Amino acid sequence: MKVEIQSKKGLRTSLSISIDKESIQKKLNERLIELQSEVSLKGFRPGKVPPEVIKNQFGKAVYGEVIDKILKESSSKAIEEKKIRIVGQPKIDLKTFGEGKDLNYVLEIDSLPEIKLKSFENFKSTEFKVKVEKKIIEDRIKEIAIQNKNFKDKKDNEKAEIGNQVIFDYSATVDGKKFEGSEGKGVQIELGKDLFLKGFDNQLVGAKKNDEKTIEVNLPSNHPKKELANKKTKFICKVLNIKRADETKINDEFAKNMGAKDLADLNILVEKQISSQYKQALDSITKKEILDQLEKNHNFDLPKNLVDNELANITQNLKKEDKDRHKDNNEKLAKSRIKLGLVLNEYAEKNNLKVNEEEIKSEIQKQTRNMPGQEKMVMDYYQKNPNAIQSLRGMLYEDKIISFLKSKIKLTSKTLTNIEAEKIISKFNQPKKPESSKSDKVKSTKSLSKNKTKPEKISKK
């Protein structure tokens, strides 16, 4: 085998590779002999078919198979011989080939750039901590109390009002006909929230226990059965009970119901929960500061094939006019991502940073703990989606590198009030450049006390 560098431009190298016809013929003869034990032809005993007969019958296929194997072996050997740190899939351009001829081809390769990592002393960032105001904690606990209100039975002759809880059975029809899901037992709704069907709650106002009410509303436009979407529906409702909201007293008993030891412990847990939300947002800002410095302080050529692939990923769901309109910004974003990926990977390799299987399992277990009742769904998701595991590995890998960098660079610690934290988060999230992606933004924790998501018990984990 003869290998020569035909051309080298930036990170792209073209190798001219030649294999003499004698070497090819030797490989071809070896394969024909191997096929004797595999081929069965009429008139010949198993394993006794002459190589010449096999060649006459399957010559072109055997030649193609041998050439394919030679191309793989010789290209790998050539890359190793020239000590090229390959990235992506090489391209093969056949020049001359054919039985009885030498094999000549050009191997086009993109290689990894040489990255000279900057000293850690060149980088600095700020790590934020948040001291949550007492009022924010109190407001959040009040909101939890409101969302976990208790209901007590009203008197039989008292009418249902907005804010009351109504328990009822129903039987529904569309055009006088029953349909799937047209009956319900013991349904509970809080009047005024309109969570059942739009316009349903108001028609129950004024009802009393044991009343039978006829309610007419339209089914939603996104109903699973298209033929029922937006259809006017008649509900015959039998009111079983009506309850009024009882004031929830914020005391030790309430705190215990929320999973805390007592009210003081609940305050601590809520403070940790809010601080954690702020920290997650502020950590993203710290990470962005570090990544921006890494990108600014490292300069090297980028492998074109990696940039092209990343650009394809960025624009895969865009219309042609959008691709054209934001072409420069998308290319800049693709180059930025590839550059940062290569720099982070270089730091990881130089410092032997890896993600092992135990760390992946631990992260999955952490996710299952955060989704009580849905553990099986989480496990099934990762078991059935290898790409999800790879994505998780990539996230953990990047987090490990960032944590390592934080331990080495000049990291200033700064404690903020929640108001100061909000200002920093808000400023960070303000649009700056067209190429800014949604993934660059962090979630604001503003008005945590107004969070409308119904909380489960406060977790101590």
N, C-alpha and C positions, 0 to 999 in steps of 0.2 A: 504494500500500500504506500502511495506517495501523497503527502499532504503539503500544500503550499498556500501561503496567505495571498489571495488574489487581490483583495483590497481591504482597507480598514478606514472607516469614516465615523468618527465619534465612537459610539458604543456598538456600531454595527460592523461585523467582520464577515467577509466572504472567503471561504476556504475552497480551494480547488483540490478535489480528491480523485485519485486514479487507482483502480484495481486491475492488475494484469489479467488477461484472459486465461492464463494457466491456473491461477488461484481460483478463478470462477469455475473452471471446468472441474477442478478437484472437488470443490463443494458440491457441484452438480452430481458428480459420480457418487459421492458419499450419500447424497440424498436418495439417489436411485436405488442404491444397495439397501438403505433403510426401508424403502417402500416395498421391497420384496416380501417382507413379513406382514405387510399391511394390505397389499393388493391381492384380490382374488379374480382370476380370469378363466373363462371356460377353456378347457383343454390343458390346463396346467395345475399341478398339485399345489396346495397352499404352501407359500414360502419358496416356490421353485420357478416363479415367473422371471425370465431373464431381464436384466436391466434394459437391454436394447428394446425389448417388447414394451416395457413400461414407458420408455422414452417415446416410442412411436405413438403410443396411445395417449399419454398425458404430458408430452414434452413441454408445451407452452405453459401449462399450469405449474409444472415442477420448476421450470426456469424462473417464472414470476415469483414463486415462493422463495427460491434460493436468492434471487436478487434482492427481494424485500428484506430478507434476513441479513444479507451482506451490507445493505444500506444502513440498517439499524446498528449493526456491530461496528462498521467502519466509521460512521458519524460520531458515535460515542467515543471511540478510540481517538479520533482526530481532535475532538473537544478536550479530552483528557491530555493528549499530547501537547496541545498548544496552551494548556492551563487557562482555559476560558471559563469564567464564572457565568454560566449561561442563565438567561432568564427568558421564560416563555418557550414556545415551540419553534425549533429551527425550520427553515424552509429549504426544500431540496429541489434543485433544478437539474434534471438529467440532460447531459450533453450528448454522450454516445453510449450505446448499450446494444446488446443483441448477442445471440449465441455465436461463439467464435470470435468475439470482439472484446477489447478492453472496456471496462466500465469507467466513464468519466462523468463527474457531476460537481455542481457547486453547492456548497452548504452555507446558507445565509443565517447568521447568528446574531442575536442581541445579547449583550453581556451586561452584567451588573456594573455600575460605576464604582470607582474607588472613592470611598467616603472617608474623609479625614475628620473624625469627631472632634468637636471643640471641647476645650476644658470646661469642667463644671463651674469654675469660678466666673465664667462669662454670663451665667444665667442667674436670674433672681425672680422671685414671685412672692405673692402674699397669700397666706393661708388665713381664712376668716373663721372666727367663732362668733356666735350670736347669743347675746343675753336677752332673753325674751321678757318683755314687760309683764308685770303681774296682771294688768288689765286684760292683756291678750289671752293669758291663760284662763282668767275668770270668764271672759266672753266665750271662749271655746267650750268650757265646761257647761256654761248655760245653754249653748247650742246643742251639746250632747244631751242635756236634760230635756230640751224641747223635742228633739228627735226621738227620744226614748220615753215619751210621755205615757202615763198610765190612764186607762179609761175605766170609769165606773158607771154602772147601770143607771139610766134615767127611770123615772116613774112611768108606768104603762101609758098614762094619758098625756105625757109630755111629748111635744113634737120635735122632730129632728131639725137641727140648725147647722149652719156652716161651722165646721170645726168638730162636730159630733162624729162618732164612729157608728156606722150603720152596718148591721149584719143581716144578710138576706139570701134567700134562694131565688133563682130565676129560671124562666123558660122563655126562649126567644124564637122568633120566626121571621123569615124573609118571604114576602109575598104569600104569607100563610103557610109556609113550609119550614119544617125543622132543617137544621144543618149541623155539620160536625162542630161541636163546641157550643151548641145552642142551649145547654143546660148547665147550671152551676149550683153548688150547695155550700152554704155557710160562707159566702163571699163577704169580706170585710173591706170597707172603704172609708176613708176620712173625708167627709164632705168639704168641698172647696179646693181640693188638690187636683180634681179632674184627671185622676190617673187611670180610671177604668175605661171610659169612653168620653170623648169631648161632649159636653152638654148633659151628661148623665147625672152628675151630682145634684145640680140645681133642681131637677125634677123629683128628687127624693126629699128636698126640704119641705117640712110640714108634715111628713109621714109620721105615724105613730106605730108602736109595737103591735104586731098582728095585722096591720093594714096590708092590703093588696094594691099595688100601684102599677099602672100601665105606663111604660116609658118608651118613647120613640126617639131614636137617634140613628145616625148613619154609622156604618162600620168604617174603619179606617181605610184610606186609599192604598195602604201597603199591606192589606190583608193577604195572608198566604194563598188563599183561593181567589184568583183574579175575578171570578164570576160574582164574588161577594163584595168586592171592593166598592166603597162608597154607597152600598145598598142601604136603603131605609129599613130599619129593623125594629120590631116591636118586642119589648121585654115585659113579661108579666112577673112582677117581683113580689115575693112574700116576705115582709119585714119580720125578722125573728127577734131582733133586739136593737136598742139604741143606747149608746153610751156617750157620756160627756167626758172631756179631758179633765183629769184631776191634776192639780198643781204638783209638779215633781219637786220634792224637797231635796236640795243639794246638801246631803249629809253623809255620814259614814256608811249608812245602809245603802244609799244610792251608789256610793263609790265601790262598795263590795259587789253590787250588781254589775258594775262596769269592769270588774276583774281586778280591782285594786284592794289593798289591805284596809285602807281607810281614806278619808278625804284628803289628808296631807299627802298620802302616797299617790292618790289620783292626780293631785297638782303636779307632783314630780314627774309622773308618767306622761302627762299632757305636755309639760314643758319639754321633755326629751323628744316627744313626737314632733312638736313644732320646730324645735332646734334642728332635728334631723332633716326636716323638709327644707329649712333654710340652708343647712350645710350642703345638701345634695345640689342645690342650685348654685351656691357659692363655690363649691368644689369644681363645678363645670367651668366657672369663670377662671379659676386658678389654672385649670388644665389648659384652657384656651390661651392664657398668657404664656405658659411654657411652650406650647406648640408653636405659637407665633414666633417666639425667639429662636426655636430650633430651625424653623423654616428660613427666617431672615439670616441666620448666621452660618448656614450650610449652603454651599454652591457647588453643583456638579451637574453633568449631563444626565438626562433622564432617558431610560429605554423607551423608544417610540412605541413598541408593541404594548407595553404596560399602560402608557398614557392613552393609547387608542382604545384599549379594552375598558379602561375606567371611564373614558368619555362616552363609550357606548352604553355603559351601565347608567350613567347620569341622564342620558337623553333617551333611553329606551321607551319611555312612556310619553314622550313629547311629540306633538305634531310637527310636521316639517317646517311650518312657518315659525314656530317657537324655537326650533333648533337653529334656524338661520338667524333669527333675531338676537338670540343670546349666545351665538357661536363663540365669540371671544371670551365671554365670562365663563362658559362651560369648560372651555379648554384650559382656562386659568385655574378653575376649580379642580379639574382632573389632574393637572400638573402638581398642584398643591398637595392633593391627597397622596399621590404616588411618592412625591418627595418626602413627605412626613413619614409615610409607611416605611420607606427605605432607611431613613435616619433612625426611627424607633427600633427597627429590626436590627440595625447595626449595633446600637447600644445594647440590645438584648443579647446578641451573639457574643459581643465582647465581654459581657458580664455574666454569661451563662444563665440567662433568665428563661425559664420554661414553665409551661402549664402542664401539670400532670393530671392523670385521670381522677385522683382523689379530690383535687381542687374542683374539677368539673362536677363530680358527684356531690360535693359539699354545697356548691352553688345551686344545684337543682333541688337539693333537700331544703335549702334556705327558701327557695321560691315556693315549694310545697307548703312550708310552715306559714308563709305569708298569705296563703290561699286556702284557709280551712274549709273542708268539705269538697275541695276540688283537687285533692292530691292526685287521684288517679288520672284526671284529665291532664295535669301537668306532666306526669310520668309518661303517659301514652304519647303526648306531643313530642317529647324528646326521643322516645323509642322509635317512633314512626317517621321522624324527620331528621335524617343525618345532617342535613344542611343547618338545622337549628343547633345541633351540637357544635358544628364548625363555627357558627356565628357566636355561640356562647364562649367557645375556646378563644376566638379572636378578641372578644370583649375583655375576658379575664387576662389575656396576654397583654393587651394595651394598658389595662389598669395596673398590672404588675410593673410594667416599664415606667409608667407615670409615677407610681409610688417610689420606685427606685430613684428616679430623677429628683423627686421631692426630697429624698433623704440626702442627696449630694449637693444640690444647689443652695444658694442663699435664700432661705425661706423665712420671711418675716411674718410673725403671728400678730393678728389684729382682731380685737374684740369689738363687735358692733352692736348697736341697739337694733331692734327689729325694723325701726324706721330707716336707719342708715342702710341696713341690708336691702330693704325694698328699693331705695334710691339706686344702689349699685346694680341690682338685678334689672330694674327698669331701664337704666341707662345702657346696660349690656344688650338688652333685647331690642333697643331702638334700631330700625333699619339704617344700615350704613352704605353698603355697596350692593349692587344688583346681584352679585354672585353669592351673597350670603345665603346659606342653605338653612332650612328649618331646623336641621339637626344641630346648628350652631347655637340655637337659642336654648335658654334654660327656663324651666317653669317657675313663674313667680308664685310666692307663697302669700301674697297680699290677702288681707282679710280672711285669715284662716278661721276666725271665729264665725264666718258666714258660710263656711263649707256646707253645701246642701246634701252631700253624700251621707246617707244614714250610717253612723259608725257601729261597728261591732264592739265587743268588749275590748277595752284597752289592753294591748299586748305588752308584756314586760320584756319581750325579746327585741 
